[in-house]
Amino acid sequence: MGKETKIQLETKHGKLITYTHTLNNETCVVIRSEILPRSPFLRIHSSCLFSESFHATDCDCASQLDAALEYIKKMVDSLYIYIKREEE
């Protein structure tokens, strides 16, 4: 069975509610605002070490992440799944 934690996180995109779930050494972070009984905005993102940590210029993963979090900040109901695993 995996391990789950819940954290309210202050970011440059505002306050986010995060749920971190770890299973088989893979971490998935789900960030959301209030979920209403309709279809929320959903974004699934795989981690990208070089773009997100080192700001590599030949990859747009960090800018996609930033744009999605900005959009989530404006939405009432949204869900963002961040998978800590590089694309192969």
N, C-alpha and C positions, 0 to 999 in steps of 0.2 A: 504494500500500500504506500502511496506517496505522502508527502508532507505539504501542508497548505498553511499560508500565513495571509493576513489581511493588514494592509497599511494605508493610511491616508497620507499622501505625499504632496508637498507643496513644490510646484515646478514653475518654470517660466510660462507654462501654458495654463497655470491656475492649479487648483486643488484637484487631484486625481485619487480615486479609490483603486488600489491595486490588490489583486489576489495573486499570490505566487504559489504555484504547484510544482513540486519536483517528483519525478517518477523516472526510474532507470537512468539517473544522472543527467536528465534533460530537464531544463527549467522552462516553464511557460508562464508568462506574466499576462494576466488579463486586467486591462485597465478599463474602467467604465464610469459613466455618469449614471444617473437614475435610469433604470430600464422600465419603460412603459409597456403596456400590453399591446404593442404593435411591433413591427419589424424594426430593430435598431440599425443604425449605421454600423457596419462591421468591417474591420481591417485586420488582416493576418499578416504578420511581418516576421521574417527570419532574421536573426542577428547578423551583423556584418561588422566584424572587428575593425577592419581597415578604414571603412568609411565613417562609422559612428565614433570610434575612439581616436583615430589618427587623422581624420578628415581627408582621406585620399580623394584626389580630384578626378580620378577616372571611374568613380562609382557614385551613383546618386541615391544609395540606400539611406544615408543620413538625412538628405533633404526630403525623401519620401516619408521618413519617420517624423520629421519636424512638421511637415504639412499635415499629416494625419492627426498628430496631437493638437495642432492649431484648430483643425476642423472639429475634433472631439470637444474642444473647449467651447465651441459655439453651439454644439448640439445638446439637446436635453437628454436624449437617450442614445448611447453609443457604447460600443464594445470593441476593444482593441486587444488582439492576442499577439504577444511577442514570444517567439520561439527561440530559445537560446541554442541555435545550431546553425552553422554555416551551410549555405547551399553547396552542393558538390558538383 
